[in-house]
Amino acid sequence: MKNGTSLAEYGRAVIPVLVILGSINLVLGQQAVTIEPRVNAEGDAIGPVEQIPATDTALTSVEQGKPNLDQAFDWRRFQLGTRKRALEGTEFLVNLRTFYFDRSDFTGAEKQAVAFGGWAGLRTGYFLDHVAFGATVYTTNPVYAPDDRDGTTLLEEGQNGFTVLGEFYADIRIVKDVGVTVGARGFDTPFINRNDNRMLPNTFEAIVLQGRYTFGDSSDDADVAPSDGIGLSKDNSSVAVPSPTPAPEVASIKYGLGYFYQIKDRNENEFISLGEDAGSTAERGVWSAGAQYEKGKFSIGAIEYYCADVINIAYAQTGYEIPIGGELALKASAQYTDEGSVGENRLDGESFSGHQAGLKLDLPVANALFTAGFTHAWGNANLRNPWSGYPGYTSVQVQDFNRAGETAFLLRAGYDFPWVDGLSAYGLAVFGTDPESATQFRQNEFDANLQWGPKKGLLKGLSLRLRYAVVQQFGGNVDNLTDFRAICNYEIKF
């Protein structure tokens, strides 16, 4: 194997990028958010929620842009709003993002760009206590984008910028905890999601019903922490704050049912059918249905995606927190993915099937999180994720480790530095085995992440993130793949 781009070379490259970021100073965060409701004097919710920026943290093992089932079924949004405050509760959000991306692939070819952009959007409160509206305009523009280094997916093909109306939707609250979204919006489910780890997210034209049923009275009925529906690329997966769980003695089911008929990819300015986006000639949408049962520290759920004549994807996940003494508790998770061709086989022209199973253990200790993960894929085809980031436990910054016959092991350690406000870091390693194909080779990946995002003071809402990855390939006489990203983020809301 040959050595890829050195860290010293990246250090020299970062200097002009940080100068650009510092001069811009207002950029959007690839960060989760904490949401708090606004209330009137009587304590009633009045319109959309307040979005409070929260920094990315090392204390999650869910990879950026790759949400799992815990982030699906956003029923909480439909708890909010009163008739009299619909217009008064309208919020405007302006997000700015600057992103430097530099990858040297296995052949030594460079993909490099600096882009600046973000989005501006609004969301109303609920009119007549039942209907809210939202819209978001997205933009990405080249700052430094050599024609011979295309392929970063920060920009359109050819290193071109664009501006597009990416969200336009209505939220219709049927009853408390049950509602329908109609129009173009971002969603976060395992295989249809924003994949928000570049400049802009994926968004989808869809009709989606979401809700929750509680078996008995829940102590969290007043706990309203949904996404705010504005600029939905706030990347819940970066921090992966799970949906609030009802009190331990109360069980609940979150559920969703929808039809996704078009997608706007993160580096495209037009919506196309999901069948075409998957690479087929079939102009098809995707039917999806799923549910997750939660009780205390236990959860189990599944979701199905059916694209006629193209592909069927089924995903299941379960998790349980196991006390091991004192304040320590081990969270164990398991997942299973099944994919296969359907109908006229218009994706590959022939039938295929692929499967993957995974296990993960998370152990939080004070300000640290230690994670071990395992996945194994089998079948006559590699696993695919045509409309999203891949949710596998060993899917990390660059590789997904989901090729047929491939087994992968993940070790990860993250730390939140208590003496520096908003500073966190993590490092991980994934060790793969040889896949079944004779033309593919064993790979390992090593990632490092440093994130600073003050949680208070004048810089609250600012986020600066550095990410570096190296992928080794054992065969083919190739270079190491190296991947470096610098992202500066901020949010303005009024």
C-alpha angles and dihedrals in degrees: 000000000000125000118253129215111325126239089241090059090050090049090057090047093051094059097071090040092056089048089055092046093048093050092051094044094171112083137141124258125240086215142121120249137226112222127209125181123236114229137193127230090280092053096251120142111254114204127303123003129259113256113215114191114238125189126244109263137204090224096091131068096204107111121236113270094010110094123183131212093286089072095051130092101041098198095151094080089070094062092072141083139051129221099247098049102050097111095030089052095056112126131199123206129192117188125184125194134185119191133184115195126181123170129172107196131208092278093050093252114146127229110189140158145142114216134182127197141089133173146282123211149154137213126193129214119252115291112216084001091283116066129057128173133209140179135178132190117206129199138180124182134183119250095167116003119150113204092228093056100057123144104074092118088223087109139021119282108290092037091276126153125224144182122217142170096243101170130041115149150137124229110209116195108208096179133334110304093009126087148143128233117205123186137023117336144138118264134188114213127131097266103016108051146125094265084206105184100109131048099298137017132240114260129193138210103225150138108231133176116201132175151135135238119201122203098224130336116334123211090215098061087114093045104103113176108147130143110275095233094235119115093348094201092094088122105231088190093068090071097010095206101187125229111272111271119224118247113292093257093052125078125202141178123218114197144175139190125183153144117231109196105169139021134202106206119221093254099037132083098207136066118237133174117280090236091059092043089056088059101260132119092236118106095215137146127216127251112208134183132168148145140199126208117209132185121163109308094345126090136167131174149145140207133197131206119194122186108178115240090358118064145327119211125188122186130184131182139178136180140183134182115224120198110224102179138307111358093334119111129172117218113210120194134180133189139185130193127192122186132177146155120263139195115346094003092235095163101065100001089244138058121277139171135192135179138187133185125191143184128197135184122196121191116184114198114182105297094351135082124201120194136185122185140179134190135176125191127197141165136082095294140040117261115261138208106189098168106031150009112298114258099210117133091238095044104113140160098315114000131047099202091215103124117132111275093012121134120190136189123202130200119182138172126186133181136192108209106226094195095057116056110241098354118137138155141185139184130197142178129202119195116198134192130221114288120225096255114094090216094057127072142206115275139191126195130202120191134185126188131187119185132180121184119152114225096203142022130040093322095053108134095029115118129186119185134181121191129183130179136179122195118196120202120198102209141025095064093259138149122261110265111239125192125187127180132179116188128181118189142182142161134218119194132178 
